């Protein structure tokens, strides 16, 4: 009888041990599931603090920086050196430590090398990224009876017809035969170049559909 009771006690103890083990495993599973979203949130939070610059649709190896462009300068692991700066009319930008430095006339890739060389006096092996945030030196303006008047970047070949399309087309009462382009010459004198929309779309006077130049203004009366 004693042996039988001892066996029964061992069976009961074993049963309770199995139940305890199952309960422990269930708790661990719930804890892991509840911790997973927190890990994901932490990852998302880390991503939001990482600089994610938007470029202005320019090619960093070929676009030439000009006056009034807005540049984002990122220096790896140097937040105090990283900032957004405008290119002044004299073509210069100002950065901490290195001070005044010429930016106009360089591509973003070339300027990265110039800035890195200047920063070597203060930073060991600087890694610099230059992003054109806003194109202002290469732009044209369209005003008057169009759907979306304003300034537009001129980062590729664009004609007057292209510009009108980009601006959303004409409003109802636009005088499409009397459009003109205002262009400033090298001597400061302003030219007025006519553009008759109705003739051009018929294939007549196609030479009026000129390629735009920086700072051209298209007037749609």
C-alpha positions in Angstrom: 0.0 0.0 0.0 2.8 2.4 0.9 4.4 1.8 -2.5 1.1 2.5 -4.2 0.5 5.7 -2.3 4.1 6.8 -3.1 3.5 6.2 -6.8 0.2 8.2 -6.6 2.0 11.1 -4.9 4.7 11.1 -7.6 2.0 11.2 -10.3 0.3 14.2 -8.7 3.6 16.0 -8.3 4.5 15.3 -11.9 1.1 16.6 -13.1 1.5 19.9 -11.2 5.1 20.3 -12.6 3.8 19.9 -16.1 1.0 22.5 -15.5 3.5 24.9 -14.0 5.8 24.5 -17.0 2.9 25.1 -19.4 1.8 28.2 -17.5 5.4 29.6 -17.5 5.7 29.1 -21.3 2.4 30.8 -21.9 3.5 33.9 -19.8 6.8 34.1 -21.8 4.9 34.0 -25.1 2.5 36.8 -24.0 5.5 38.9 -22.8 7.3 38.5 -26.1 4.2 39.5 -28.1 3.6 42.6 -26.0 7.2 43.6 -26.3 7.3 43.3 -30.2 5.3 46.5 -30.9 7.5 48.5 -28.5 10.5 47.4 -30.4 8.9 48.4 -33.7 8.0 51.8 -32.2 11.5 52.3 -31.1 12.8 51.5 -34.6 10.3 53.9 -36.1 11.3 56.6 -33.7 15.0 56.1 -34.5 14.2 56.3 -38.2 12.4 59.6 -37.8 15.5 61.2 -36.2 17.7 60.1 -39.1 18.1 63.0 -41.6 16.1 62.2 -44.7 16.7 65.1 -47.0 14.4 65.8 -50.0 16.3 66.9 -53.0 14.8 69.3 -55.6 14.9 66.9 -58.5 18.5 67.7 -59.6 21.4 65.4 -60.4 24.0 65.9 -57.7 26.9 65.1 -60.1 25.8 67.5 -62.8 23.6 70.3 -61.4 25.6 73.5 -60.9 24.8 75.4 -57.7 23.8 79.0 -58.1 22.9 82.1 -56.1 19.7 81.8 -54.0 19.7 78.0 -54.0 19.0 76.4 -50.6 21.5 73.7 -49.6 21.3 71.1 -46.8 24.8 70.2 -45.5 25.0 66.9 -43.5 28.2 66.0 -41.7 28.2 62.4 -40.4 28.1 62.3 -36.6 28.6 66.1 -36.4 25.1 67.6 -35.8 26.6 71.0 -35.0 28.2 71.2 -38.4 25.0 70.0 -40.2 22.6 72.8 -41.3 20.5 74.2 -44.1 22.0 77.3 -45.7 21.1 79.6 -48.5 23.6 80.5 -51.2 24.0 84.2 -51.0 24.0 86.5 -54.1 27.8 86.5 -54.0 27.8 82.7 -54.3 29.1 82.1 -50.8 27.7 80.1 -47.9 28.6 80.3 -44.2 29.2 77.2 -42.0 30.4 76.7 -38.4 34.2 76.5 -37.9 35.1 76.8 -41.6 33.3 80.2 -42.0 32.7 81.6 -45.5 33.2 79.3 -48.5 32.2 79.5 -52.1 29.4 77.2 -53.2 28.2 78.7 -56.5 29.8 77.1 -59.6 30.2 73.7 -58.0 28.0 70.6 -58.4 26.8 69.2 -55.1 29.3 66.3 -55.4 32.2 68.7 -56.0 31.1 70.9 -53.1 31.1 67.8 -50.8 34.8 67.3 -51.5 35.6 71.0 -51.0 33.8 71.1 -47.6 35.4 67.8 -46.5 38.9 69.2 -47.2 38.1 72.4 -45.3 36.7 70.4 -42.3 39.8 68.2 -42.0 41.4 70.8 -39.8 38.7 70.3 -37.2 37.2 66.8 -37.8 38.9 63.5 -38.4 37.9 62.0 -41.8 34.7 64.1 -42.3 31.9 62.6 -44.4 29.9 65.3 -46.0 26.6 65.2 -48.0 25.3 68.2 -49.9 21.6 68.2 -51.0 19.9 70.9 -53.1 16.8 71.5 -51.1 15.4 74.3 -53.2 16.3 75.4 -56.7 16.1 79.2 -57.1 19.0 80.0 -59.3 17.5 78.0 -62.2 13.9 78.9 -62.3 11.3 80.7 -64.4 8.1 82.6 -63.6 4.7 82.3 -65.2 2.1 84.9 -64.4 -1.4 85.9 -65.5 -4.3 83.8 -66.7 -3.0 80.3 -65.9 -4.3 77.8 -63.4 -1.1 77.7 -61.3 1.0 80.8 -61.6 4.3 81.1 -59.8 8.0 80.1 -60.0 9.1 76.7 -61.3 12.5 75.0 -61.3 14.3 75.0 -64.7 16.4 71.8 -64.2 15.8 70.4 -67.7 15.1 71.7 -71.2 11.7 73.4 -71.2 9.8 75.3 -73.9 7.0 77.8 -73.5 4.4 75.1 -74.3 5.9 72.9 -71.6 5.7 75.7 -69.1 2.0 76.4 -69.8 1.3 72.7 -69.4 3.2 72.6 -66.1 1.2 75.6 -64.9 -2.1 73.7 -65.5 -3.1 75.4 -68.7 -5.2 78.5 -69.3 -8.0 80.1 -67.4 -11.2 80.7 -69.3 -10.5 84.3 -70.4 -6.8 84.0 -71.2 -5.7 85.9 -74.3 -3.8 83.1 -75.8 -2.7 85.1 -78.9 -1.0 87.8 -76.9 1.3 85.7 -74.6 4.9 86.9 -74.3 8.2 86.1 -72.6 10.1 88.7 -70.7 13.9 88.0 -70.8 16.7 90.1 -69.4 19.8 90.4 -71.6 23.4 90.5 -70.5 23.3 94.3 -70.5 20.3 94.4 -68.3 17.9 95.4 -71.1 14.6 93.4 -71.2 13.4 91.7 -74.3 9.7 91.0 -75.0 9.4 87.7 -77.1 5.9 87.1 -78.5 4.1 83.8 -78.3 0.9 83.1 -80.2 -0.4 79.9 -78.6 -3.1 79.2 -81.3 -0.5 79.5 -84.1 2.1 77.4 -82.4 -0.2 74.4 -81.8 -1.3 74.5 -85.4 2.4 74.2 -86.5 2.7 77.9 -87.5 5.4 80.1 -86.1 6.9 77.2 -84.2 10.1 79.3 -83.6 8.1 81.2 -81.0 8.1 78.1 -78.9 11.5 79.0 -77.5 13.6 77.2 -74.9 13.3 79.0 -71.6 16.2 80.5 -69.8 16.7 81.1 -66.0 14.7 84.1 -64.7 12.4 84.2 -67.8 8.9 85.4 -67.1 6.0 84.2 -69.2 3.1 86.6 -69.2 -0.4 85.3 -70.1 -2.8 88.3 -70.3 
